[in-house]
Amino acid sequence: MNPVISSLMIVSGGLLASRLDCYLTRLSGAALIAGAFVISAAPALAQEHILAVDNGEVRCQASKSDLTRIALKDDQFVAVSRVQSGIEAEDFSIVHEPTRGDIYLSVPGGYTKPNISFFGTTQKGYVYKFDCQVSGDGALQVFVANADIEHPQPQAETLQAASLDDRAVGLVRAMFEQRPVTGFEISDAARAPVNVGDIKVQLVSEYRSPTMTGKVLRIENTGAAPMTLQEELIAGDGAIAVSISNRDLASGQATAVYVVVPTGR
């Protein structure tokens, strides 16, 4: 029900219910108000919006007594794979609608399994495993979007410079822009911070290759006085490249530091 209509019913009911000269008028107003709240509380068409990844699992709901439509955003189903028992009461049905590429699920009367599962292959080459819990009497719609299409990964940086120093500068730029780098394995598991004098150092992420390693550090001034960060204090003599976002830190202030060292150091 349109919320505007519900509001008008409440207002009209309130005007009628406030009249003192007629009992029936007040009763009609109260009924209008009650009806408005019942209508506004009625559920909308059941829909699920799910973000999935290639070769991932999609957990959703499937109607027990009606149809369940599954549609792919910017994609279409081209094949569905499932296991059938040959027993009519234990096998659900899948209908592929070729125009839009959607599929429609239905379960037979007396279906006792708590869920249905199958694999779907899409026109763009993605494969999803669907595990749908069977419940409810109304028709359902499930809209699935692919995470790689919705949030594409940035293009990987390729370090092609001849000199080690130039490649280290390119790695620092990629770490600052949070971009992947060809030939580097990225670990985003933050380590526990370590206190060194009046500074707190935490490894936030690491880019590792056979020849060099890039580290993204979070540096915080835990002292009472302001301080100026120096490359030697952060990385020592073995660093190939060091970049400090903000050298001058007030008390309690933090900054990001990007360090490139030979792998193994």
KOLGULO-656568 format. One record per residue (C-alpha): x, y, z; residue number from 1. Coordinates in nm, 4 decimals, padded with zeros to 6 digits, always signed. Layout:
BEGIN
SITE        x        y        z resi
SITE        X        Y        Z  NUM
...
END
This chain:
BEGIN
SITE        x        y        z resi
SITE +00.0000 +00.0000 +00.0000    1
SITE +00.1220 +00.3480 -00.0888    2
SITE +00.2336 +00.5244 +00.2323    3
SITE +00.0542 +00.8400 +00.1214    4
SITE -00.2766 +00.6528 +00.1134    5
SITE -00.2084 +00.5072 +00.4587    6
SITE -00.1355 +00.8560 +00.5918    7
SITE -00.4558 +00.9951 +00.4420    8
SITE -00.6521 +00.7124 +00.6027    9
SITE -00.4972 +00.7930 +00.9410   10
SITE -00.5701 +01.1657 +00.9058   11
SITE -00.9284 +01.1044 +00.7901   12
SITE -00.9824 +00.8540 +01.0675   13
SITE -00.8469 +01.0990 +01.3213   14
SITE -01.0915 +01.3693 +01.2090   15
SITE -01.3842 +01.1326 +01.2292   16
SITE -01.2809 +00.9839 +01.5603   17
SITE -01.2471 +01.3286 +01.7170   18
SITE -01.6126 +01.4191 +01.6576   19
SITE -01.8157 +01.4073 +01.9755   20
SITE -02.1650 +01.4348 +01.8263   21
SITE -02.1934 +01.0917 +01.6678   22
SITE -02.0920 +00.7588 +01.8095   23
SITE -02.1055 +00.5872 +01.4675   24
SITE -01.8819 +00.8532 +01.3135   25
SITE -01.6242 +00.8068 +01.5894   26
SITE -01.6418 +00.4297 +01.5408   27
SITE -01.5838 +00.4667 +01.1657   28
SITE -01.2837 +00.6887 +01.2313   29
SITE -01.1303 +00.4339 +01.4638   30
SITE -01.1812 +00.1644 +01.2031   31
SITE -01.0069 +00.3757 +00.9403   32
SITE -00.7078 +00.4283 +01.1666   33
SITE -00.6817 +00.0580 +01.2482   34
SITE -00.7125 -00.0318 +00.8814   35
SITE -00.4375 +00.2083 +00.7858   36
SITE -00.1958 +00.0527 +01.0314   37
SITE -00.2820 -00.2981 +00.9132   38
SITE -00.2332 -00.2021 +00.5484   39
SITE +00.0925 -00.0165 +00.6105   40
SITE +00.2250 -00.3171 +00.7989   41
SITE +00.1566 -00.5547 +00.5087   42
SITE +00.4826 -00.6932 +00.3698   43
SITE +00.6073 -00.5836 +00.0304   44
SITE +00.6899 -00.8292 -00.2459   45
SITE +00.9577 -01.0595 -00.1088   46
SITE +01.2941 -00.9878 -00.2695   47
SITE +01.6540 -01.0727 -00.1956   48
SITE +01.9558 -00.8899 -00.3357   49
SITE +02.2758 -01.0911 -00.3088   50
SITE +02.6357 -01.0104 -00.4054   51
SITE +02.8188 -01.3239 -00.5185   52
SITE +03.1662 -01.4211 -00.6368   53
SITE +03.2700 -01.6623 -00.9087   54
SITE +03.2753 -02.0231 -00.7793   55
SITE +03.1093 -01.8980 -00.4600   56
SITE +02.7964 -02.0050 -00.2771   57
SITE +02.4675 -01.8153 -00.2955   58
SITE +02.2445 -01.8676 +00.0085   59
SITE +01.8863 -01.7623 -00.0522   60
SITE +01.5201 -01.8439 +00.0126   61
SITE +01.2935 -02.0529 -00.2093   62
SITE +00.9149 -02.0559 -00.1890   63
SITE +00.7562 -02.3764 -00.0636   64
SITE +00.4215 -02.3240 -00.2364   65
SITE +00.4870 -02.0807 -00.5203   66
SITE +00.7495 -01.9839 -00.7772   67
SITE +01.0953 -01.8491 -00.6988   68
SITE +01.2580 -01.6365 -00.9658   69
SITE +01.6379 -01.5992 -00.9731   70
SITE +01.7742 -01.3229 -01.1961   71
SITE +02.1342 -01.2211 -01.2635   72
SITE +02.2283 -00.8547 -01.2903   73
SITE +02.3971 -00.7797 -01.6250   74
SITE +02.4224 -01.1540 -01.6958   75
SITE +02.2096 -01.4585 -01.7823   76
SITE +02.1907 -01.8254 -01.6923   77
SITE +02.2977 -02.0595 -01.9710   78
SITE +02.3074 -02.3911 -01.7822   79
SITE +02.1920 -02.5416 -01.4544   80
SITE +02.3253 -02.8654 -01.3009   81
SITE +02.1551 -03.0666 -01.0268   82
SITE +02.1033 -03.4206 -00.9031   83
SITE +01.7602 -03.5815 -00.9386   84
SITE +01.6433 -03.8799 -00.7380   85
SITE +01.3710 -03.9883 -00.9787   86
SITE +01.1122 -03.9622 -00.7018   87
SITE +00.8589 -03.6954 -00.7927   88
SITE +00.8017 -03.5740 -00.4360   89
SITE +01.1771 -03.5256 -00.3782   90
SITE +01.2772 -03.3421 -00.6984   91
SITE +01.2296 -02.9705 -00.7500   92
SITE +01.1870 -02.8243 -01.0975   93
SITE +01.3850 -02.5533 -01.2755   94
SITE +01.2533 -02.3658 -01.5800   95
SITE +01.4924 -02.1515 -01.7835   96
SITE +01.3342 -01.8424 -01.9396   97
SITE +01.5450 -01.7825 -02.2537   98
SITE +01.4526 -01.4200 -02.3265   99
SITE +01.5958 -01.2702 -02.0078  100
SITE +01.7994 -01.5700 -01.8974  101
SITE +01.6246 -01.6021 -01.5597  102
SITE +01.5369 -01.9310 -01.3935  103
SITE +01.2214 -02.0244 -01.2021  104
SITE +01.2202 -02.2795 -00.9205  105
SITE +00.9283 -02.4738 -00.7785  106
SITE +00.9029 -02.7612 -00.5321  107
SITE +00.6364 -03.0325 -00.5413  108
SITE +00.3687 -03.0763 -00.2790  109
SITE +00.4922 -03.2842 +00.0080  110
SITE +00.8533 -03.1797 -00.0429  111
SITE +01.0239 -03.2501 +00.2917  112
SITE +01.3842 -03.1430 +00.2415  113
SITE +01.4788 -02.8177 +00.4145  114
SITE +01.6622 -02.6775 +00.1144  115
SITE +01.7381 -02.7181 -00.2554  116
SITE +02.0815 -02.6920 -00.4121  117
SITE +02.2182 -02.6707 -00.7651  118
SITE +02.4922 -02.5122 -00.9751  119
SITE +02.4325 -02.2343 -01.2252  120
SITE +02.6624 -02.1323 -01.5119  121
SITE +02.6239 -01.7860 -01.6603  122
SITE +02.6753 -01.6300 -01.9996  123
SITE +02.9831 -01.4432 -01.8734  124
SITE +03.1415 -01.7658 -01.7541  125
SITE +03.0710 -01.7441 -01.3814  126
SITE +02.9657 -02.0490 -01.1818  127
SITE +02.7607 -02.0228 -00.8617  128
SITE +02.6475 -02.2856 -00.6156  129
SITE +02.2938 -02.2115 -00.4954  130
SITE +02.1718 -02.3320 -00.1563  131
SITE +01.8141 -02.2127 -00.1035  132
SITE +01.6144 -02.2704 +00.2138  133
SITE +01.2584 -02.3786 +00.1369  134
SITE +00.9956 -02.1828 +00.3312  135
SITE +00.6941 -01.9561 +00.2915  136
SITE +00.3918 -01.9631 +00.0655  137
SITE +00.4347 -01.6530 -00.1500  138
SITE +00.6328 -01.6036 -00.4682  139
SITE +00.9932 -01.4920 -00.4183  140
SITE +01.2499 -01.3076 -00.6275  141
SITE +01.6260 -01.3360 -00.5870  142
SITE +01.8538 -01.0875 -00.7648  143
SITE +02.2202 -01.1854 -00.7853  144
SITE +02.5004 -00.9454 -00.8782  145
SITE +02.8627 -01.0419 -00.9324  146
SITE +03.1150 -00.8735 -00.7041  147
SITE +03.3784 -00.8459 -00.9786  148
SITE +03.1323 -00.6632 -01.2046  149
SITE +02.9928 -00.4399 -00.9303  150
SITE +03.3311 -00.3591 -00.7752  151
SITE +03.6026 -00.4267 -01.0335  152
SITE +03.9540 -00.4679 -00.9030  153
SITE +04.2012 -00.1939 -01.0002  154
SITE +04.4409 -00.2798 -01.2799  155
SITE +04.7587 -00.4385 -01.1526  156
SITE +05.0754 -00.2308 -01.1531  157
SITE +05.3652 -00.3748 -01.3526  158
SITE +05.7121 -00.2749 -01.2371  159
SITE +05.9044 -00.2525 -01.5647  160
SITE +06.1779 -00.0067 -01.4676  161
SITE +06.5310 -00.1314 -01.5208  162
SITE +06.6803 -00.0127 -01.1924  163
SITE +06.5927 -00.1515 -00.8510  164
SITE +06.5403 +00.1999 -00.7142  165
SITE +06.2878 +00.2871 -00.9853  166
SITE +06.0973 -00.0370 -00.9281  167
SITE +06.0894 +00.0396 -00.5543  168
SITE +05.9401 +00.3831 -00.6282  169
SITE +05.6732 +00.2164 -00.8437  170
SITE +05.5956 -00.0247 -00.5594  171
SITE +05.5567 +00.2637 -00.3147  172
SITE +05.3131 +00.4318 -00.5547  173
SITE +05.1111 +00.1113 -00.5906  174
SITE +05.0946 +00.0633 -00.2116  175
SITE +04.9793 +00.4229 -00.1664  176
SITE +04.7044 +00.3712 -00.4289  177
SITE +04.6180 +00.0263 -00.2828  178
SITE +04.6667 -00.1385 -00.6217  179
SITE +04.7794 -00.4958 -00.6881  180
SITE +05.1248 -00.5435 -00.8395  181
SITE +05.2161 -00.8142 -01.0876  182
SITE +05.4431 -01.0718 -00.9251  183
SITE +05.3667 -00.9617 -00.5681  184
SITE +05.1606 -01.1468 -00.3095  185
SITE +04.9593 -00.9101 -00.0895  186
SITE +04.8823 -00.9766 +00.2758  187
SITE +04.6298 -00.7429 +00.4393  188
SITE +04.6309 -00.9077 +00.7820  189
SITE +04.7311 -00.6309 +01.0209  190
SITE +04.9892 -00.7270 +01.2833  191
SITE +04.9773 -00.6342 +01.6500  192
SITE +05.1319 -00.2889 +01.7105  193
SITE +05.4758 -00.2583 +01.8710  194
SITE +05.5811 +00.0311 +02.0929  195
SITE +05.9293 +00.1711 +02.0339  196
SITE +05.9925 +00.4618 +02.2693  197
SITE +05.7285 +00.7260 +02.2014  198
SITE +05.6069 +00.5755 +01.8752  199
SITE +05.3679 +00.2891 +01.8053  200
SITE +05.4416 +00.0918 +01.4877  201
SITE +05.1886 -00.1408 +01.3214  202
SITE +05.2281 -00.3395 +00.9999  203
SITE +04.9037 -00.2875 +00.8064  204
SITE +04.9774 -00.4700 +00.4791  205
SITE +05.2686 -00.6291 +00.2969  206
SITE +05.3596 -00.6750 -00.0699  207
SITE +05.6057 -00.9626 -00.1139  208
SITE +05.8014 -01.0840 -00.4163  209
SITE +06.1161 -01.2979 -00.4485  210
SITE +06.3368 -00.9871 -00.4726  211
SITE +06.1794 -00.7144 -00.2597  212
SITE +05.9059 -00.6554 -00.0038  213
SITE +05.6887 -00.3495 +00.0435  214
SITE +05.5424 -00.2691 +00.3832  215
SITE +05.2624 -00.0290 +00.4744  216
SITE +05.3101 +00.0884 +00.8329  217
SITE +05.0942 +00.2913 +01.0656  218
SITE +05.3075 +00.5129 +01.2886  219
SITE +05.1555 +00.6896 +01.5897  220
SITE +05.3138 +00.9427 +01.8237  221
SITE +05.2273 +00.8186 +02.1722  222
SITE +05.4436 +01.0755 +02.3513  223
SITE +05.3342 +01.4038 +02.5045  224
SITE +05.5476 +01.6184 +02.2718  225
SITE +05.5347 +01.6577 +01.8917  226
SITE +05.7953 +01.4732 +01.6862  227
SITE +05.9455 +01.4664 +01.3369  228
SITE +05.9846 +01.1245 +01.1771  229
SITE +06.3109 +01.0375 +01.0021  230
SITE +06.3650 +00.7608 +00.7459  231
SITE +06.6523 +00.6150 +00.9496  232
SITE +06.4285 +00.5805 +01.2532  233
SITE +06.1611 +00.3920 +01.0582  234
SITE +06.3515 +00.1692 +00.8155  235
SITE +06.7206 +00.1644 +00.9014  236
SITE +07.0031 +00.1522 +00.6480  237
SITE +06.8825 -00.1450 +00.4420  238
SITE +06.5713 +00.0148 +00.2954  239
SITE +06.5513 +00.0631 -00.0811  240
SITE +06.2782 +00.3289 -00.0565  241
SITE +06.0896 +00.5066 +00.2225  242
SITE +05.7923 +00.7417 +00.1909  243
SITE +05.6364 +00.9160 +00.4927  244
SITE +05.2935 +01.0708 +00.4413  245
SITE +05.3283 +01.3194 +00.7290  246
SITE +05.6655 +01.3680 +00.8973  247
SITE +05.5503 +01.6059 +01.1697  248
SITE +05.3252 +01.4337 +01.4221  249
SITE +05.1521 +01.6008 +01.7123  250
SITE +05.0891 +01.4021 +02.0294  251
SITE +04.8411 +01.1225 +01.9520  252
SITE +04.8615 +01.1779 +01.5751  253
SITE +04.9296 +00.8931 +01.3301  254
SITE +05.0499 +00.8655 +00.9713  255
SITE +05.1148 +00.6051 +00.7021  256
SITE +05.4682 +00.5080 +00.6045  257
SITE +05.5642 +00.3041 +00.2972  258
SITE +05.8865 +00.1064 +00.3137  259
SITE +06.0538 -00.1140 +00.0505  260
SITE +06.3290 -00.3538 +00.1591  261
SITE +06.5041 -00.6524 -00.0002  262
SITE +06.3050 -00.9701 +00.0611  263
SITE +06.4324 -01.1543 +00.3654  264
SITE +06.5078 -00.8429 +00.5682  265
END
